[in-house]
Amino acid sequence: MPYYFEFDSANRILRGRLEGKITDEALKELYGLVGTYSTLTDPRASVLDMSSVTSLEVSPQTIRELANLPPAVADSSQPRCIIAASSQIYGMARMFELQGQETRPNLHVVRTQQEAWAILGVPKPKFEPIQTK
């Protein structure tokens, strides 16, 4: 599984982390699960951390399709960040941001975790794995 979810309960931040090789299928699967984990944790903010992705094998069409879906986290006022360190991933994340800006006005694409934490106003979040039953 190239992704997992964590939660910082003190700051109520949901984080999805992607690692290794990411394909269209893995990204679609992750997108489908975000709503479930959001309902489970009731976050005030969410982060998709792609800093450990080594290979992004996702088509621009998949990015457009996901951006045109209803947001995985329904509350459009909720701040959300995508951490995209590499130029390729940053470009794809910006495409997603621009394509979905009408329904995700508070989405920020950043290069580092520190930028994301600054936007969310949290100096050092403490994430723990989410226990599902």
C-alpha positions in Angstrom: 0.0 0.0 0.0 1.7 3.2 -1.1 -0.3 5.5 1.3 -1.5 5.7 4.8 -3.4 8.2 7.1 -2.3 9.8 10.3 -4.0 12.3 12.7 -2.7 15.0 15.0 -5.5 15.0 17.7 -4.2 18.1 19.5 -4.3 20.3 16.4 -7.0 18.2 14.6 -5.0 17.7 11.4 -5.6 14.7 9.1 -2.6 13.8 7.0 -2.5 11.3 4.1 1.1 10.3 3.1 2.0 8.8 -0.2 5.3 6.9 -0.7 7.2 5.2 -3.5 5.6 4.7 -6.9 2.1 6.3 -7.3 -0.2 5.2 -10.1 -3.5 6.5 -11.3 -5.2 3.6 -9.4 -3.4 4.3 -6.1 -4.3 8.0 -6.3 -7.9 7.4 -7.1 -8.1 4.8 -4.2 -6.6 7.3 -1.8 -9.0 10.1 -2.9 -11.9 7.7 -2.3 -10.7 7.1 1.3 -10.1 10.7 2.3 -13.8 11.3 3.1 -13.9 8.2 5.2 -10.9 9.2 7.3 -12.2 12.8 7.5 -15.6 11.6 8.9 -13.7 9.3 11.4 -11.4 12.1 12.7 -13.4 15.4 12.1 -10.3 17.4 11.3 -10.0 21.2 11.1 -7.4 20.9 8.4 -6.0 18.2 6.1 -2.6 17.6 4.4 -1.6 15.3 1.6 2.1 14.7 1.9 3.8 13.6 -1.3 7.3 14.3 -0.2 8.2 10.6 -0.1 6.9 9.8 -3.6 9.7 8.5 -5.8 7.8 8.0 -9.0 4.5 9.6 -10.1 2.9 7.6 -12.8 -0.3 9.6 -12.9 -1.9 11.0 -16.1 -3.0 14.6 -16.4 -6.5 13.2 -17.3 -6.7 11.5 -13.8 -5.7 14.7 -12.1 -8.5 16.6 -14.0 -11.0 13.8 -13.2 -10.2 14.0 -9.5 -10.3 17.8 -9.5 -13.7 17.7 -11.1 -15.1 15.4 -8.4 -16.8 16.8 -5.3 -14.1 17.6 -2.7 -13.1 14.6 -0.6 -13.5 16.8 2.4 -16.9 18.5 2.1 -16.2 21.6 4.1 -14.7 24.0 1.5 -13.6 26.5 4.2 -11.3 23.9 5.7 -7.6 24.6 5.0 -5.9 21.9 3.1 -2.3 21.6 1.8 -0.5 19.4 -0.7 3.2 19.0 0.0 4.9 18.4 -3.3 8.7 18.6 -3.1 9.6 17.6 -6.7 8.9 19.8 -9.7 6.9 17.1 -11.5 4.7 16.5 -8.4 4.4 20.2 -7.8 3.2 20.8 -11.4 0.6 18.0 -11.1 -0.6 19.3 -7.7 -0.9 22.9 -9.1 -2.9 21.5 -12.0 -5.3 19.9 -9.5 -5.4 23.1 -7.5 -6.3 25.2 -10.6 -8.8 22.7 -12.0 -10.6 22.5 -8.7 -10.3 26.0 -7.4 -14.1 26.7 -7.5 -14.8 23.9 -5.0 -11.5 24.0 -3.1 -10.8 27.7 -2.4 -8.6 27.0 0.6 -6.2 24.5 -1.0 -2.5 25.4 -0.9 0.3 23.6 -2.8 3.6 23.9 -1.1 7.1 22.4 -1.4 7.9 21.6 2.3 6.2 20.4 5.5 7.3 23.6 7.2 5.3 25.7 4.7 2.3 23.6 5.3 2.6 23.9 9.1 3.0 27.7 8.8 -0.2 27.9 6.7 -2.0 25.8 9.3 -0.5 27.7 12.2 1.1 24.7 13.9 4.8 24.7 14.6 5.3 20.9 15.3 2.3 18.6 14.7 2.4 15.2 16.3 0.8 12.6 14.0 -0.2 9.1 15.1 -1.5 6.3 12.9 -5.3 6.2 12.7 -6.7 3.0 14.2 -9.6 1.6 12.2 -11.8 -1.3 13.2 
